[in-house]
Amino acid sequence: MTDIAVVGFAQAPHVRETTGTTNGVEMLVPCFRELYSKLGITKSDIGFWCSGSSDYLAGRAFSFISAVDAIGAVPPINESHVEMDAAWALYEAWVKLITGEVDTALVYGFGKSSAGTLRQVLGLQLDPYLVAPLGLDSVSLAGLQARFGLDAGKWTAEDMAQVAVRARAAAKDNPNAQISGDFDVEELLARPYVADPLRGHDCAPVTDGAAAIVLAAGDRARELCENPAWITGIEHRIDSPNLGGRDLTTAPSASAAARAVTGGDTAFDVAELHAPFTHQELILREALGLSDATAVNPTGGPLTGNPMFSGGLERIGCAAQAIMAGRAGRALAHATSGPVLQQNLVAVLEGRN
């Protein structure tokens, strides 16, 4: 199998609201420019482009085609798109590189959450006949999941708050974080609920954002990057969309994807988990078999900024960045899509001497 690596990563700042269009162009252009500059390449050096976004979030049809304006019309490009988080666009690009048709790919994702009411927009992904008509939103569903875990004794409100405390403290060194700082558990637990049993700190902040990653194969990766983050395994699985047909306090698809790519070896220096709610990080730690020796979300993770449809791609980028910078030798990256951890993608990245 062809060796494929992440050789470059760039992201837009996490902010509550951005000006401009909903097609992400204003956020994407600086990301592309940064990658070109870092890697010493131009648009013509990219063999394949793949993006992730959502027309529902943008409120317009074919918003991803409008986003191509950030790339430029000339010369023509080889392009594709997925209507979900760009982590799955990275998977498609990875497959494209394996075919040998190209040796480089640029993957990007974007989302302007401030364009609408995110909780309601994400409710559109539910079963359109039996669940969506109930008017459930994404935060209320996550609250239901958290309540199941609390009642089953799998975690406590203090456990959830501790996740938020650690994430915000870690984000102090992350210039892209929307929320950071020193907090204590008692302070957070004194705050009101937003969807019982969830408080504000339990939920990822609504964030506008974009991210981009450059993949390269074999010798081309070594030419572009001194220490590439090699993808030694990547897999994605899905659980039932029937919310009553699965145990919401577990993530079987995440466990299955992890087993497929780790072979049971869960020793990682760093793990970047796409957990938009505090209790979901607790679920994923167990599902992925992570020990306390692994630094989880050292950048702060989604709880300090979670741009829609690029948040999962950012987890891969942050894990790769830790390897490329020499801070980690082996890293795990995770992305999720759908309600309450329904779909999960897991990637293993490693550095090589």
Phi, psi and omega in degrees: 000142180296136174284126182232139184221155167278126181243351180201145180214135177216149180216153176277154178300145176279115180226157182293323183208141177240155173272170176100195187279169178268005182268004172080000186302315184296330179276328186282322184305312178297326178296314179297317181299319180297317180294316178303316183293315181297318187267350181069039182235174174233175178305323183293343180278351181270124182275334184209142178239139177214136186233161175227132179194189180216126175294329179296318180290321181286337181072028181206152180281143175054043179296333181293333178289321176297327181293339179296342175302333179291337181274315184111146187277338185230133354286165181300155182236162174263108194228149175215176186204148170236143180269063178189189182302144184293352172300326178284334171294323177297322178298317179297318179295322177300316178297319180299319179293324179298327181294340181085002180292329180222163177242001175219153177210146175242123182248136179215155177218155181205155177196133177250085184296333182290352182288344181206193177266102191301317182303322181282321179300315181293339176293342180289346180275358181280167177309118187289347183260318189250332187250309183305320179299344179287346179080020180290141175247171188295323182288321178297321178295318178296325177296322176297318178297316179297320180296319177302315181293320178296314182292332179275355180076019181282333176203170180238168176298326178294320177300317180295316180296325180296326176298316180294319179301313182294319181296316182291326177292319180295329185284354181299333180262008181253107184294343181271353184291141177275328180230134176201170177132176180266125178227164173236159186301315183298321179298315182291321182289345178278351183276159185286162176284150169253333174199089186318124012262020182271134171254175183304321182290343180280348187245138176296137179292143176295127191220135166275144180180173179204157179209157180213143180227140173254127174254147176214154183251143170051231183296331179296323178296319181291330177290323187273337187218135180293324182224077183297154174263099186284132178274104182268353177188141176207134184205148173224143182226168184222142174260172182298139174285349178283104186297332178273358183260007179215159178279109185289350179271003177231170178225076183303323181292326176293319178297317181295317179296320180294317179299323182293330185254341182258338184062023180093352179271099184254026177274106181232145174286321184222143172227123176255111186252132179271077182246100183288352179226149186302316183292335178289330174296321178296319177298315184290323176304316180289315183297325183268355177070034183278141178260173179292346180286345180268129176281113183265126179048058179294349176270356184107328175071190184299335182292350177247005179160117187227080179293129181296136174068007166226356181298319178290320177297324178298324180297320177293317180296318180293321177296318179294322180298323178298324179285313182297330179273356178084011180276346181212150176259331181216130185223151175246138176235141184228143174225149178229157177210157182085174183286140173041059174061041182290317181243138184220136176240136181231133177232144174247129180236142182221149173265157179226143177288000000 
